[in-house]
């Protein structure tokens, strides 16, 4: 079936044999044997190229389904060894660019051959994709919504106050979260869980006159506050990367109980805690805790 699939793609026995890394006579024998077993001709053999017969097109559809199922079975078997497999992982935008580069480096360093497919989206969308089975797991702020999920805690991500030095100096020392009930506060657009968390920390509502929720990304938000457009709450996970990237951005820690979010890996309750879950949690926790620890040493 694999040889037949390749032949249908290449439309030529010689090219198909080269792609399949076998001799042309050997490929011809395989196709001929398949035709004999099925009792009908699969291809019309022309001078330069082949053409699938109507029967061949029908059989090709079945072959593709079988080969896809065989690949899925192979992937499932590989997971038993905890070393390789294909995963679809969702990540919220305020985590993805800061965590994933080091996570991928760790995967390579540990020789874990994971084919990681990443989808970046807001929490509500990721939870929908998890429920539908389009994602295997998602990295987001905890807790997740619903009893059909299992939350695997990874690390605490504390918030810093970010803005220009002039803006930050307007707040008293020690800095406490209750002081943020007034003043221009810049936040991400509606639907980002970080916005909801920031409003809760600052004791404000969306209707507050000094709230601006227009930024679509943390990078945009950082550049706005670095040029004097108010202040924002910056998670430790993003702080060092954004401060190095944007001139004029200053950071201050809260002096009382530091507001924070808790980052975790969310999976369906029906998904067993298999080897890939344990391996991925280990890597995510190691990378995440390392990033926030370096931030705490600097700020």
C-alpha positions in Angstrom: 0.0 0.0 0.0 2.9 2.4 0.8 4.5 1.7 -2.6 1.1 2.2 -4.3 0.6 5.5 -2.6 4.1 6.6 -3.6 3.5 5.5 -7.2 0.2 7.5 -7.3 2.1 10.6 -6.1 5.1 10.3 -8.5 3.1 9.0 -11.5 6.2 7.2 -12.7 7.7 3.8 -11.7 11.4 5.1 -11.8 10.7 8.1 -9.6 8.5 6.1 -7.2 11.3 3.5 -6.9 13.9 6.2 -6.1 11.6 7.7 -3.4 10.9 4.3 -2.0 14.6 3.4 -2.0 14.1 0.1 -3.9 14.8 -1.0 -7.5 12.3 -0.3 -10.2 11.7 -4.0 -11.0 11.0 -4.7 -7.3 8.4 -1.9 -7.2 6.8 -3.2 -10.4 6.5 -6.6 -8.8 4.9 -5.2 -5.7 2.3 -3.3 -7.7 1.6 -6.3 -9.9 1.2 -8.6 -6.9 -1.3 -6.1 -5.4 -3.3 -6.1 -8.6 -3.4 -9.9 -8.6 -4.6 -10.0 -5.0 -7.3 -7.5 -5.6 -8.3 -9.0 -8.9 -8.2 -5.8 -11.0 -5.8 -3.3 -12.6 -4.8 -0.4 -10.5 -2.8 1.7 -13.0 -2.6 2.2 -16.7 1.0 1.9 -17.7 1.9 4.5 -20.3 5.2 5.4 -22.0 6.4 8.1 -19.4 3.8 8.1 -16.7 1.1 6.0 -15.1 -2.6 6.9 -14.7 -4.8 5.5 -12.0 -7.7 3.4 -13.1 -11.1 4.2 -11.6 -10.6 1.1 -9.5 -7.1 2.3 -8.6 -8.5 5.6 -7.3 -11.0 3.8 -5.1 -8.3 1.5 -3.7 -6.0 4.5 -3.1 -8.7 6.1 -0.8 -8.8 3.0 1.3 -5.0 2.7 1.3 -4.6 6.2 2.6 -7.1 5.5 5.5 -5.3 2.3 6.4 -1.8 3.9 6.3 -3.0 6.8 8.5 -4.4 4.3 11.0 -1.2 2.3 10.9 0.8 5.4 11.6 -1.4 6.2 14.6 -0.9 2.7 15.9 2.8 3.0 15.4 2.8 6.3 17.3 0.8 4.8 20.2 3.3 1.9 20.4 6.3 4.3 20.5 4.8 6.2 23.4 5.1 3.0 25.5 8.9 3.7 25.6 8.4 7.3 26.6 10.9 8.5 24.1 9.0 9.6 21.0 5.6 10.4 19.6 3.3 13.1 18.1 1.6 15.7 20.4 -0.7 18.6 19.8 -0.2 21.2 22.6 -2.1 24.4 23.1 -0.4 27.5 24.7 -1.9 30.8 25.7 -0.1 33.9 24.1 1.3 35.3 27.4 3.3 32.0 27.8 4.2 30.7 24.4 7.0 33.0 23.2 8.8 32.9 26.6 8.5 29.3 27.5 8.6 27.3 24.3 12.1 28.1 22.9 13.8 26.6 26.0 11.2 23.7 26.2 12.1 22.7 22.6 15.8 22.9 23.4 15.2 20.6 26.4 13.4 18.1 24.3 16.4 17.9 21.9 18.9 17.8 24.8 17.0 14.9 26.4 16.7 13.0 23.1 12.9 12.9 23.3 11.8 12.7 19.7 8.4 14.4 20.2 6.8 15.7 17.1 5.3 18.7 18.9 2.5 20.6 17.1 1.8 23.9 18.9 -1.4 26.0 18.7 -1.3 29.4 20.4 -4.7 30.7 21.4 -6.7 32.2 24.2 -7.9 30.0 27.1 -11.5 29.6 26.1 -10.5 28.3 22.6 -7.8 26.0 24.0 -10.4 24.4 26.4 -12.8 23.9 23.5 -10.1 22.2 21.5 -9.1 20.0 24.4 -12.7 18.8 24.8 -13.0 18.1 21.1 -9.8 16.0 21.1 -8.0 18.4 18.7 -5.4 19.1 21.4 -3.7 16.5 23.7 -2.9 19.1 26.4 -2.7 22.8 27.0 -0.3 25.1 28.9 -2.3 27.9 30.6 -3.1 29.7 33.9 -4.8 27.5 36.5 -7.4 26.6 37.4 -9.0 25.4 34.2 -12.8 25.4 33.7 -14.7 22.2 34.2 -14.5 18.9 36.0 -13.6 17.1 32.7 -10.0 18.4 33.0 -7.0 17.6 35.2 -4.7 20.4 36.1 -1.0 19.6 36.5 0.7 22.5 38.4 4.0 23.6 37.0 5.2 26.9 38.6 4.2 30.2 40.2 4.5 33.2 37.9 4.5 36.5 40.0 3.5 39.9 38.6 5.7 42.9 38.4 4.6 46.5 37.8 6.0 47.7 34.4 6.3 51.2 32.9 8.8 54.0 32.6 10.9 55.0 35.5 8.9 58.2 35.8 5.6 56.4 35.9 6.8 53.9 38.5 8.2 56.6 40.7 4.7 58.0 41.2 3.8 54.9 43.3 4.9 54.8 47.0 7.6 52.6 48.4 6.8 50.0 49.6 4.6 49.2 46.5 1.3 47.5 47.3 -1.3 46.2 44.9 -4.1 48.4 46.4 -2.3 51.5 45.1 -3.2 50.4 41.5 -6.9 51.3 42.0 -6.1 54.6 40.2 -3.9 55.7 37.4 -3.7 54.7 33.7 -3.6 50.9 33.5 -2.8 49.2 30.1 -4.0 45.7 29.6 -4.4 43.1 26.9 -7.5 42.9 24.8 -10.7 41.2 26.0 -10.4 37.4 26.3 -6.9 37.2 27.7 -6.9 35.6 31.1 -4.0 37.9 32.1 -6.4 40.8 31.7 -8.9 39.2 34.1 -6.1 38.5 36.6 -4.8 42.1 36.4 -8.2 43.6 37.0 -8.7 41.4 40.0 -5.3 42.4 41.4 -5.9 46.1 40.9 -9.5 46.0 42.2 -10.9 47.4 39.0 -13.7 46.6 36.5 -13.6 46.8 32.7 -15.7 50.0 32.9 -13.1 51.9 34.9 -12.3 55.2 33.0 -8.5 54.6 33.3 -8.4 51.1 31.8 -7.2 50.6 28.3 -7.6 47.0 26.9 -6.4 47.6 23.3 -3.1 45.6 23.1 -3.2 42.3 21.3 0.1 40.9 22.5 2.5 41.3 25.4 5.1 42.7 23.0 2.7 45.5 22.0 1.7 46.1 25.6 5.4 46.4 26.6 6.1 49.0 24.0 3.1 51.1 24.9 4.1 51.4 28.6 7.8 51.8 27.7 6.8 55.0 25.9 4.8 56.4 28.8 1.3 55.1 28.1 0.5 54.1 31.7 1.6 51.0 33.5 0.8 47.3 33.3 1.3 44.1 35.2 4.1 42.0 33.8 4.5 38.3 34.6 8.0 37.2 35.6 7.9 34.7 32.7 8.0 37.6 30.2 9.8 40.3 32.2 13.5 39.6 31.4 12.8 39.0 27.7 10.7 42.1 27.3 13.1 44.3 29.3 16.0 43.3 27.1 14.0 43.9 24.0 12.5 47.3 24.8 14.5 50.4 25.8 13.0 52.5 28.6 11.1 49.7 30.3 11.4 49.6 34.1 10.1 47.0 36.6 9.2 47.1 40.2 8.2 44.3 42.6 5.3 44.5 45.0 6.4 44.7 48.6 3.5 43.0 50.3 2.1 39.6 49.2 3.1 39.5 45.5 0.2 38.9 43.2 0.7 35.9 40.9 -0.7 33.4 38.5 -0.1 29.6 38.6 0.9 28.0 35.3 0.0 24.4 34.6 -0.5 21.7 32.0 -4.1 20.9 31.5 -5.3 17.6 30.0 -8.6 15.7 29.7 -9.6 13.7 32.7 -10.0 10.7 30.3 -6.3 11.0 29.3 -4.2 8.6 31.4 -1.1 10.0 33.1 1.2 8.2 30.6 4.9 8.6 30.1 4.5 11.5 27.7 2.6 13.5 30.4 5.3 12.9 33.0 8.1 13.8 30.6 6.5 16.9 29.4 5.6 18.1 32.9 9.1 17.5 34.0 10.5 19.7 31.1 7.9 22.4 31.4 8.4 22.7 35.2 12.2 22.8 34.9 12.2 25.5 32.2 9.5 27.6 33.8 10.9 27.5 37.3 14.3 28.4 35.8 13.0 31.5 34.0 11.2 32.9 37.0 14.1 32.2 39.3 16.5 34.2 37.1 13.9 37.0 37.0 13.8 37.0 40.8 17.5 37.2 41.0 17.6 40.3 38.7 14.5 42.3 39.8 
